[in-house]
């Protein structure tokens, strides 16, 4: 793949403290557009994203998957849809400057899907809660059991060919988004790989792993998504 069009989708719910740093650290020579999906934020997330040069679209219906689906729909209808789309969280726990190594296997080796693995990379102590670590281990173990998958993480920092993403017909609107993509990629026999990525403590409090209720809901949805795709 020569000089692909690469665009970034960043779902964001009340991430005004971090969104500018995330956008500023994205390698601008690498990407052709940054889309921040403002997911019913009540703070200055949208304003600060626009100030940093991103395109901001609104998704008033809460949910990580809802925000991602809104971003996909926007890119699908754009005049210059991407060859590759990168998903990146807005809390600055990922390192946007590592985006080159996320997209490189697609460009150089024609891989369809690349997951940034926090399990393989340099993870700051305390960056992931114990329930996140266990949840990732359980989900990837089940994928290994059912589909002989070699995933080590459900990391949100990932890249996928846009045409392949559309083939997956993504549906999940909340916490099952990442695992749905990986399970469906396995069922479609997509070529995939993982690359090690850095992971640090997020700015602000997590809306999912930072609460007991959020962790339980996320865990249930991840397991539900795996088993319904058997």
Secondary structure, DSSP 8 states (H G I E B T S, - for coil): --S--EEEEEEESS-TTTHHHHHHHS-TTT-SEEEEEE-S-SSSHHHHHHHTT-EEEE--S--HHHHHHHHHHHHHHSTT--SEEEE--SSS-S-GGGHHHHHHHHHHH--SEEEEETTTS-B-TTSS-HHHHHHHHHHHHHHHHHH--------S-EEEEHHHHHHH-----STTHHHHHHHHHHHTT--EEEEE--B---SS--SSTTSHHHHHHHHHHHHHHHHHT-
